[in-house]
Each structure stands twice: as C-alpha cells, then as structure tokens.
C-alpha cells in the first residue's frame, strides 16, 4: 500500500515531548482528534494557520520553532523517510503509473483540475496518483481510462510502452531530485518537494502576518524592553501584515490605572510620535538594539516644553521621561 505523502515536516512532536506533554493532552487543548494530532506530527496532515497558531500557543513556542531547518537533527530523518517512501512507491509501480498518467494528461492538453473532474476524482486524489503517492483502485481505473478515451487495458499498455521507451525516466528522476532539504520558513524553493515547500512557506507567511512580537513586559517601575520574537501574540485585525508593529505590556500602575493589567499596547516602529500622541518611549536607539540587548521603556503622553523640546510624561507618580526613541501608539487592546 502507498505511503501517505509528507506535506508538512515539523518539530511539533519534539517540542511537545520537551514540554512533557502527552499527545492526548495536546489533542484535547487543540480541540483536535488524537488521530489528527498524530498525523500532524508525522507531517502527513495539513493544518490551517489558526490551528498552527493555537498549537504554538499551547506549546509555548515561537512560530519559527515549528518549522524544521537544515541544521536540525531531525532533518536527515525526514530526508531518509521521504527517499524510502519514494523508493517503496516506485518499486510497487505507483511511480511509473503516475508518471505515465501525467505524460498522457500533458499530451492531451488537460490541466490537473480538468483531468480530475473528467475522472470523477477530487483534485487531491488525482494529484497523489500522478505523483505516485496513492494506489489506484479497481473501481477507479475504468473512469480514469475513459477520461482519456482509453479502456483500462489500453491505458495500462500505453503507460507500459512509455516506460519501456525510457520517456518516463526523466520525470521519475525529477521527482527524486526534489528531495533536497527540509522546509525552511520564508524560502519557497527549499523543502522536501516543491508541493510541500510551497504549502509550508505559504502557511508560515500567512500565520506570521497575524502575529506581532512582544518587545516589552513590566519590570519594577518601568518596562523591560527587548527586540525578540520569543513571545508573539495575534495582531488585531487592522494591524495584520504590518511588519513594523510591535507590542508591549504596560506597567498599569504608572499609567494611573486607566489601562487594565494584562493589556497590550501596539506601537509602530516606523511612525515617530508627535505632541499629543501616546508613545512607547525607549531609553536607547531602537535601530541599534539587537535581540541580545535589553533597554528600559515607558508608555508616555508626548508633550513639548516652552523651549520646544519633546518629552514624555508619565503619572503615578508624575515623571518627565527623556528617551532616545519614541514610537507612536497605534492601538490598545484591553483584556
């Protein structure tokens, strides 16, 4: 029997086990069946961006941690597994049948969608047959052959003739050559194969657009500020896709309590604050900070003194804040 296609190689199982969490618990919290979680961890089941973000939240990990990188120890295991499955499918004749079917379809001028529709199959099933990752059943061969104006016998004879002539070798080898590396987020040309890498890259990019990094958390009378994506939260709808947006959790007491605790303030790193704005005021040059640097920040009201100098004002107790960077607050989400 054909192996299931690996479409999303990931580190979910390793992260779950490192957290000491059982698969049943992840399934319960993610509101998924145990079978679904098992298939997700094996990489043979797709998941949407909402499910991906939810799993990240449950496991307490970054989005990028989910995706495998070439330097990961598990990368070689994924490569070997894909090669084994390709060889198993080729030995059983599935790769030959699928390559022959693709050659016939291309010669007929049909798209995959047209061929699937004519054969009475879903696009996913037809695609898996063409790439040799799904067997063809007895009740499927006749409709498939008829969609190309063949009988089942003549279709098989045609594919056998193509294979004997060597016309399928290039196509079969091309599939093998796709096994190059494992999925790297943001690089659509890497991956176990073009089909899975594009899916993974698209999933990563789509999910990443919904997240913003949390750069600041309350610490004493101020906010400890660090440019790191270790902690990410889902962005409010109007802010999705804005790469310059970041969030801080303010020190509620220093703001006079008008913003509840555990609220998030979103600032735009590309928008300098002006008089009358609320801003995140940082005691360091924002652009000079890297992920290892820690600065101090406050959420302030932007004011101007009699000499025209801009400063930040904070209450409880009142304090004049002079910072090197002030970014405009564009949204407050209160919990």
PEPEQUI-V211846 format. One record per residue. PHI is phi in degrees with one decimal (NA if undefined). PSI is psi in whole degrees, 0 to 359 (NA if undefined). D_FIRST is the distance of its C-alpha to the first C-alpha in Angstrom with 2 decimals. Layout:
<<PHI	PSI	D_FIRST> <PHI	PSI	D_FIRST>>
This chain:
<<NA	143	0.00> <-66.2	148	3.81> <-80.6	154	6.54> <-71.9	146	9.40> <-74.5	129	12.33> <-81.6	115	15.28> <-116.1	348	18.24> <-146.2	76	20.94> <-62.7	134	21.45> <-153.0	171	24.25> <-104.3	15	26.57> <-59.0	316	26.57> <-62.1	316	25.35> <-62.9	318	27.95> <-67.5	318	30.70> <-60.1	314	29.96> <-67.7	324	30.13> <-64.2	332	33.25> <-85.4	358	34.82> <69.7	26	34.08> <-100.3	135	32.25> <-79.1	154	29.55> <-60.8	324	26.46> <-62.8	324	27.81> <-71.6	320	31.06> <-62.6	318	29.57> <-61.2	318	27.62> <-64.0	312	30.91> <-69.7	328	33.03> <-84.6	356	30.67> <57.9	44	30.36> <-124.6	158	26.55> <-72.8	158	24.18> <-61.9	322	22.96> <-62.9	320	19.33> <-64.9	316	20.48> <-64.8	319	22.31> <-59.5	316	19.49> <-70.1	325	17.26> <-63.2	315	20.39> <-64.3	327	21.06> <-78.7	347	17.61> <85.0	12	18.28> <-105.1	8	15.39> <-131.8	134	17.88> <-73.1	156	20.96> <-140.2	151	24.35> <-88.0	173	27.65> <-65.1	327	30.80> <-63.9	316	32.42> <-65.3	321	29.63> <-62.6	313	29.71> <-64.8	323	33.49> <-64.7	318	33.40> <-64.5	320	31.09> <-59.9	317	33.48> <-64.9	317	36.37> <-65.2	319	34.91> <-84.5	351	34.08> <65.3	39	37.39> <-124.3	166	36.00> <-76.8	156	36.54> <-58.9	317	34.17> <-66.2	338	33.88> <-67.5	333	32.86> <-68.2	326	29.53> <-86.1	140	28.51> <-78.2	141	27.57> <-113.6	160	30.05> <-61.6	334	29.83> <-80.6	347	32.23> <-67.8	145	30.13> <-61.4	326	28.85> <-74.2	348	25.38> <-58.5	315	25.20> <-63.3	326	24.25> <-65.3	319	21.45> <-63.7	316	19.95> <-60.2	312	20.43> <-63.1	322	18.85> <-66.3	318	15.74> <-63.6	316	15.43> <-61.4	318	16.15> <-62.7	317	13.59> <-66.8	321	10.77> <-62.8	317	12.46> <-66.4	319	12.75> <-60.7	316	9.20> <-68.3	325	8.33> <-69.4	318	11.59> <-62.5	329	11.18> <-85.4	1	8.32> <90.6	354	10.87> <-66.4	321	9.63> <-65.8	321	12.60> <-66.7	313	14.92> <-60.7	314	14.20> <-64.1	318	14.63> <-65.8	321	17.70> <-65.8	318	19.13> <-63.0	319	18.81> <-63.4	319	20.56> <-61.2	316	23.22> <-65.2	318	23.91> <-63.7	315	24.17> <-63.3	321	26.50> <-65.8	330	28.58> <-80.5	347	29.00> <83.5	10	30.33> <-84.9	148	28.02> <-81.5	166	26.98> <-60.4	319	23.45> <-62.4	318	25.03> <-65.9	317	26.65> <-63.8	318	23.60> <-62.9	316	21.57> <-63.3	316	24.60> <-64.6	328	25.16> <-87.2	356	21.62> <73.0	32	21.97> <-118.0	161	19.25> <-75.2	158	19.76> <-60.6	320	20.36> <-63.0	314	17.62> <-63.7	314	14.87> <-62.7	318	16.49> <-61.1	317	16.83> <-64.6	326	13.21> <-66.7	317	12.51> <-63.9	324	15.50> <-91.3	8	14.60> <74.4	29	11.18> <-116.3	14	9.42> <-153.1	136	7.98> <-73.9	159	6.88> <-104.5	129	10.15> <-91.6	163	11.03> <-57.2	318	14.00> <-77.4	356	16.44> <-102.2	336	15.83> <-66.4	319	16.41> <-63.9	307	20.08> <-59.1	324	21.23> <-65.5	314	19.57> <-63.7	316	21.36> <-64.0	331	24.53> <-66.2	342	24.74> <-111.9	15	25.49> <65.6	35	27.69> <-118.5	163	25.41> <-89.9	168	24.13> <-58.7	319	20.48> <-66.2	315	21.69> <-70.0	329	23.87> <-63.7	314	21.30> <-65.0	322	18.98> <-64.2	321	22.20> <-64.0	316	23.26> <-66.2	319	20.17> <-61.6	320	20.48> <-66.7	321	24.16> <-63.6	320	23.65> <-67.4	316	21.43> <-63.9	329	24.01> <-77.0	347	26.80> <88.7	2	25.46> <-69.1	342	25.55> <-94.4	349	22.01> <-60.4	316	22.58> <-60.9	318	24.54> <-68.9	318	22.01> <-64.1	317	19.08> <-65.7	327	21.54> <-62.3	321	22.68> <-63.4	318	19.34> <-63.4	322	19.45> <-69.8	346	23.05> <-70.4	341	22.28> <-79.4	86	21.28> <-114.4	308	24.91> <-151.7	179	25.70> <-99.3	172	24.84> <-65.2	129	26.21> <-118.6	117	29.99> <-54.9	137	31.64> <87.2	353	33.94> <-119.3	92	32.53> <-69.2	349	30.25> <-92.3	352	29.84> <-96.0	169	28.26> <129.6	168	24.79> <-62.1	319	21.27> <-153.6	169	21.23> <-60.9	323	23.69> <-63.5	310	21.65> <-75.0	325	21.25> <-67.8	321	24.70> <-65.2	321	26.50> <-62.7	312	24.99> <-64.8	316	25.99> <-63.9	319	29.39> <-65.7	319	30.10> <-63.2	316	29.23> <-62.8	310	31.47> <-62.6	318	34.30> <-65.4	316	34.21> <-69.1	321	34.28> <-62.6	327	36.87> <-64.9	338	39.18> <-89.8	358	39.46> <-113.3	149	40.60> <-130.6	147	43.92> <-77.6	147	44.89> <-98.0	109	47.43> <-92.2	343	50.06> <-138.8	138	52.67> <-132.2	147	53.10> <-57.0	139	56.42> <-149.7	104	58.15> <65.8	233	61.67> <-93.9	5	63.86> <-135.2	198	61.63> <-122.9	125	58.04> <-76.8	120	56.13> <-113.0	127	54.65> <-147.0	127	51.79> <-79.7	84	49.71> <-139.3	146	46.28> <-98.2	23	43.03> <-62.6	322	42.24> <-112.5	124	43.04> <-126.9	148	41.85> <-132.1	159	42.49> <-72.4	130	41.51> <-75.6	145	44.16> <-59.4	151	46.16> <-47.8	313	45.18> <-66.1	344	48.12> <-100.9	358	47.33> <-60.5	135	43.65> <87.4	354	43.03> <-87.1	107	46.44> <-70.1	342	45.80> <-89.3	357	49.39> <-82.4	136	49.26> <-137.6	168	49.23> <-124.2	153	50.14> <-134.2	151	52.49> <-98.6	114	53.21> <-74.9	162	57.01> <-83.9	100	59.54> <-58.2	322	60.56> <-65.0	324	63.91> <-71.3	345	65.09> <-99.7	15	64.52> <76.6	10	66.82> <79.6	6	64.01> <-77.8	347	63.51> <-113.5	121	59.84> <-62.0	157	58.01> <-63.6	155	56.26> <66.3	18	52.53> <-87.5	165	53.02> <-123.4	137	51.79> <-109.8	127	53.91> <-104.7	129	52.26> <-122.1	155	54.15> <-108.0	115	53.77> <-68.2	347	54.20> <-101.1	3	55.28> <-120.4	104	57.99> <-64.8	145	61.22> <-78.7	148	63.01> <-119.3	168	66.33> <-57.6	131	69.26> <98.7	344	68.41> <-81.1	160	64.68> <-94.1	142	62.81> <-145.0	159	61.18> <-94.0	116	59.30> <-103.8	121	61.91> <-114.2	140	60.71> <-85.3	23	63.08> <-147.4	164	61.30> <-72.2	112	60.31> <-54.7	315	56.90> <-69.1	338	55.82> <-87.4	348	56.82> <-75.3	143	54.74> <-118.8	183	51.41> <-67.2	348	48.76> <-97.1	348	50.77> <-86.4	145	54.08> <-121.2	130	55.39> <-121.7	178	58.12> <-115.9	139	60.04> <-136.8	163	59.95> <-142.8	153	61.60> <-93.3	122	61.20> <-129.7	166	64.57> <-99.0	128	66.69> <-82.8	126	67.77> <-131.1	174	71.55> <-134.9	131	74.24> <-85.4	181	77.50> <-64.9	340	80.94> <-94.7	5	80.37> <84.8	10	77.21> <-85.9	134	74.88> <-84.4	137	71.48> <-147.9	171	70.46> <-107.8	141	68.29> <-116.9	132	69.78> <-130.5	151	68.26> <-113.4	176	69.78> <58.3	65	69.97> <-82.3	165	71.93> <-65.0	137	72.83> <-152.3	139	72.00> <-91.9	122	72.19> <-109.6	123	69.07> <-110.1	114	69.24> <-119.1	167	65.85> <-87.5	341	64.63> <-138.8	135	61.86> <-135.1	116	61.84> <-106.0	137	58.86> <-66.4	133	59.26> <-77.8	126	57.58> <-107.5	345	55.70> <-165.3	147	54.33> <-124.4	128	54.67> <-112.9	115	52.07> <-99.0	132	53.65> <-97.9	NA	51.69>>
